[in-house]
């Protein structure tokens, strides 16, 4: 197998790229093409090489045949029990469109090899709300909620998304606590090992933590401890956050909807999916070689 050059996403603002990976079982795919569709192995091979999974198949958290997810070192296909040499991995990166990601996106796409469909780039329109929930999902998967540190980590991810131009790695270096500030009305300031956030920013960080950790019975966990939705809203109301953002609804779920519009942003957004097909193409070739014999 050739040495594979990894794509470099370091030029993108943090939080603007979401990674997905899924395994596909080639034994299942060959089975579908030869037994169900009745193709000869050679024609199946050329069809499969061209096969391009849908965005949904590549990014779904619940995979269906011939896709599956596994963290095991030597997984078996959950559908046909095929061993690892029959599996190929698709890596997909979703880049959020926007001013700050445009230049690095164009530069990245230029570097992709054009030969043999090794990569595909797909453009999809979505809305900011959906993109925000995808981001939350990814955040939840990357955090360890049993470690106290996740509260700092989630605040940092939120700030990276919110203010991509700031070097948050530097700001969070040696940080021990995050507090709302009584002195500043916007932005943030670092004081010793503590980070002070303006109250609106702090409240939005709490909302993100609530959304990441909420469970139906117990509410969510935040820098302010465990909060139910009603308690979180009460806090935002007292801090003047609802008035500032023109939220006049009284029903808590309606208020949550408006809060999501505020934090996620409203309107359309473009997502660019970069699909790495290299392992798939390599594996299809080697599997076909053994299949045809
Ligand atoms: Zn299979």
Boltz pocket constraint, residues with backbone or C-beta under 6 A from the ligand:
constraints:
  - pocket:
      binder: B
      contacts: [[A, 25], [A, 26], [A, 27], [A, 28], [A, 29], [A, 77], [A, 78], [A, 79], [A, 80], [A, 81], [A, 82]]
      max_distance: 6.0
